[in-house]
Amino acid sequence: MQIIALTDIHGSYKKVNDILMKESACDVIILGGDLTTFGSPKEADDAVRLFQSHGKPVLVVAGNMDPPNLEETFDRLKVSINGKAAIVGEAGFFGVSACPFSPLHTPYEISEEEIRRRAEEGWKRAQAARWKIFVPHAPPSNTKLDRILAGAHVGSTAVREFIEKKQPDVVLCGHIHEARGRDSIGKTQIVNCGPAGKGYYAVIELGDKIKVENRG
């Protein structure tokens, strides 16, 4: 199974559509948050439907720049994995929208406790799957993937603790644009996909060995 993961799209729908045309061999499309920037439900609906036109399952969490009311749109379209799971083949996808509370007061921020609760709920629902794929918008704290340009680590402590405890196979995150890359915690491979609005994304191959690659 091949997964393409895109985060931090911020309205660059044509660029993402071009990526999806190029990566047409993928089996699942993951949108890992910040589909929009203060976007409307109609904008989010149109974007998801555009990506669904490629004929592959599309699964979504919201980001901190997506207004919380977009969750209703994602639920209506049956693409949300925020605090829930979707099983595609042998892979179970579950996720957490938003980011931890921050000094920036962006539109969709939640407590670490709520991040932990949603992650645990999704994990329970993904248990039947061979592979567990965790999709938090925010990266785990104190990794290569949550460091801002000033050097501070600003990721989620709850995401990190969850990974340490549950060891999902792969974690797909974004949020910190400048921290694009890969890291690991225990056996878990983690990728910050980078901003899809600038042409960055990740491809994951699930098989006897799991391969994770940044592209763009």
C-alpha positions as CSV (number, residue, x, y, z in Angstrom):
1,M,0.0,0.0,0.0
2,Q,1.2,3.5,-0.9
3,I,0.1,6.6,1.1
4,I,0.6,10.2,0.1
5,A,0.5,12.6,3.0
6,L,0.1,16.4,2.6
7,T,-0.1,19.0,5.3
8,D,-0.1,22.7,5.6
9,I,-1.8,23.3,2.2
10,H,-3.1,26.7,3.1
11,G,-5.3,27.1,0.1
12,S,-2.8,25.9,-2.5
13,Y,-5.2,23.5,-4.0
14,K,-4.0,23.6,-7.6
15,K,-0.4,22.8,-6.4
16,V,-1.7,19.8,-4.4
17,N,-3.9,18.6,-7.3
18,D,-0.8,18.6,-9.5
19,I,1.1,16.6,-6.9
20,L,-1.8,14.1,-6.8
21,M,-1.8,13.8,-10.6
22,K,2.0,13.0,-10.5
23,E,1.6,10.5,-7.6
24,S,-1.3,8.7,-9.2
25,A,-0.1,5.3,-8.0
26,C,-1.0,6.1,-4.4
27,D,-3.7,4.1,-2.6
28,V,-4.7,6.6,0.1
29,I,-4.5,10.4,0.4
30,I,-3.9,11.9,3.8
31,L,-4.6,15.6,4.5
32,G,-2.8,16.3,7.8
33,G,-4.2,19.7,8.7
34,D,-4.2,23.4,7.6
35,L,-6.1,22.6,4.5
36,T,-7.2,26.3,4.6
37,T,-6.2,29.5,6.2
38,F,-9.3,30.8,8.1
39,G,-11.2,29.0,5.3
40,S,-15.0,28.6,5.0
41,P,-16.9,25.3,5.1
42,K,-17.6,25.7,1.3
43,E,-13.9,26.2,0.6
44,A,-13.1,23.1,2.6
45,D,-15.9,21.1,0.9
46,D,-14.7,22.1,-2.6
47,A,-11.1,21.2,-1.8
48,V,-11.9,17.8,-0.4
49,R,-14.1,17.0,-3.3
50,L,-11.4,18.1,-5.7
51,F,-8.9,15.7,-4.1
52,Q,-11.5,12.9,-4.0
53,S,-11.9,13.2,-7.8
54,H,-8.7,11.2,-8.0
55,G,-10.6,8.2,-7.0
56,K,-8.7,7.3,-3.8
57,P,-9.8,7.4,-0.2
58,V,-9.2,10.9,1.3
59,L,-8.7,11.1,5.1
60,V,-8.5,14.4,7.0
61,V,-7.6,16.1,10.2
62,A,-7.9,19.9,10.7
63,G,-5.0,22.1,11.5
64,N,-4.7,25.1,13.8
65,M,-5.4,27.5,11.0
66,D,-8.6,25.7,10.0
67,P,-11.6,27.1,11.9
68,P,-13.0,24.4,14.3
69,N,-16.4,24.5,12.4
70,L,-14.7,22.8,9.5
71,E,-14.9,19.6,11.5
72,E,-18.6,19.5,10.6
73,T,-17.7,19.6,6.9
74,F,-15.2,16.8,7.3
75,D,-17.6,14.7,9.2
76,R,-20.4,15.3,6.7
77,L,-18.0,14.2,3.9
78,K,-17.1,11.1,6.0
79,V,-13.3,11.9,5.7
80,S,-12.5,12.9,9.3
81,I,-10.1,10.8,11.4
82,N,-10.0,13.3,14.3
83,G,-10.5,11.2,17.4
84,K,-11.7,8.3,15.2
85,A,-10.3,5.8,12.8
86,A,-10.7,4.6,9.2
87,I,-9.5,1.2,8.1
88,V,-8.3,1.0,4.5
89,G,-7.1,-2.5,3.6
90,E,-4.8,-3.6,6.4
91,A,-4.0,0.0,7.5
92,G,-5.8,1.8,10.4
93,F,-5.6,5.6,10.2
94,F,-6.4,7.8,13.2
95,G,-5.6,11.3,14.1
96,V,-5.9,14.5,16.1
97,S,-6.8,17.9,14.7
98,A,-5.5,21.3,15.9
99,C,-2.4,22.1,17.9
100,P,-1.6,22.7,21.6
101,F,-2.5,26.1,23.1
102,S,0.2,28.6,22.1
103,P,1.0,32.3,22.5
104,L,-0.2,32.8,18.9
105,H,-3.9,32.1,19.7
106,T,-4.5,30.6,16.3
107,P,-8.1,29.5,15.4
108,Y,-8.0,25.9,16.5
109,E,-5.9,25.2,19.6
110,I,-6.8,22.6,22.3
111,S,-5.3,21.3,25.5
112,E,-2.7,18.5,25.7
113,E,-5.2,16.6,27.7
114,E,-7.7,16.8,24.8
115,I,-5.0,15.8,22.3
116,R,-4.3,12.7,24.4
117,R,-8.0,11.9,24.7
118,R,-8.5,12.0,20.9
119,A,-5.4,10.0,20.2
120,E,-6.4,7.3,22.6
121,E,-10.0,7.1,21.2
122,G,-8.7,6.8,17.6
123,W,-6.1,4.2,18.7
124,K,-8.9,2.0,20.2
125,R,-10.8,2.1,16.9
126,A,-7.8,1.2,14.8
127,Q,-6.9,-2.0,16.7
128,A,-8.2,-4.4,14.0
129,A,-5.6,-3.1,11.5
130,R,-2.2,-4.6,10.8
131,W,-0.5,-1.2,10.5
132,K,-1.4,1.8,12.7
133,I,-0.9,5.2,11.1
134,F,-1.3,8.2,13.5
135,V,-2.0,11.6,12.0
136,P,-1.7,14.4,14.5
137,H,-1.4,17.9,13.0
138,A,1.1,18.8,15.7
139,P,4.5,17.0,15.8
140,P,5.8,15.3,18.9
141,S,7.8,17.5,21.2
142,N,11.6,17.4,21.5
143,T,12.3,15.9,18.1
144,K,13.8,17.1,14.8
145,L,10.3,17.8,13.6
146,D,9.1,20.5,16.1
147,R,12.0,22.9,16.2
148,I,11.2,26.4,15.0
149,L,13.9,28.7,13.4
150,A,14.7,30.3,16.7
151,G,15.7,26.8,18.0
152,A,12.9,26.1,20.5
153,H,10.9,22.9,20.4
154,V,7.2,23.7,20.3
155,G,5.5,20.3,19.5
156,S,2.9,18.4,21.6
157,T,4.0,16.6,24.8
158,A,0.8,14.5,24.6
159,V,1.6,13.4,21.0
160,R,5.1,12.4,22.1
161,E,3.9,10.5,25.2
162,F,1.3,8.7,23.2
163,I,3.9,7.6,20.6
164,E,6.3,6.4,23.4
165,K,3.5,4.4,25.0
166,K,1.6,2.9,22.0
167,Q,4.4,2.8,19.3
168,P,2.2,3.2,16.2
169,D,4.0,2.2,13.0
170,V,4.0,5.6,11.4
171,V,3.2,9.1,12.4
172,L,2.4,11.8,9.8
173,C,2.5,15.4,11.0
174,G,3.1,18.9,9.9
175,H,2.4,22.3,11.6
176,I,6.1,23.4,11.9
177,H,6.9,24.3,8.3
178,E,10.6,24.7,8.8
179,A,11.0,21.3,10.5
180,R,10.2,19.2,7.5
181,G,12.0,15.8,7.7
182,R,12.0,12.4,9.5
183,D,12.7,11.1,13.0
184,S,11.8,8.2,15.1
185,I,10.7,7.3,18.6
186,G,11.4,3.7,19.4
187,K,10.1,1.6,16.5
188,T,7.8,4.4,15.3
189,Q,8.8,6.3,12.1
190,I,7.7,9.9,12.1
191,V,7.6,12.4,9.2
192,N,6.9,16.1,9.1
193,C,5.6,16.3,5.6
194,G,6.5,20.0,5.1
195,P,4.2,22.6,3.7
196,A,2.3,21.2,0.7
197,G,1.6,24.8,-0.3
198,K,5.3,25.0,-1.3
199,G,5.2,21.6,-3.0
200,Y,6.4,19.3,-0.2
201,Y,4.8,16.1,0.8
202,A,5.6,12.5,2.1
203,V,5.1,9.1,0.6
204,I,4.8,6.0,2.7
205,E,5.1,2.4,1.5
206,L,3.5,-0.2,3.7
207,G,4.8,-3.8,3.2
208,D,7.1,-6.2,4.9
209,K,9.3,-3.1,5.4
210,I,7.8,0.3,5.9
211,K,9.5,3.1,3.8
212,V,8.9,6.7,4.6
213,E,10.2,9.4,2.2
214,N,10.0,13.2,2.0
215,R,9.4,14.5,-1.5
216,G,9.1,17.8,-3.3
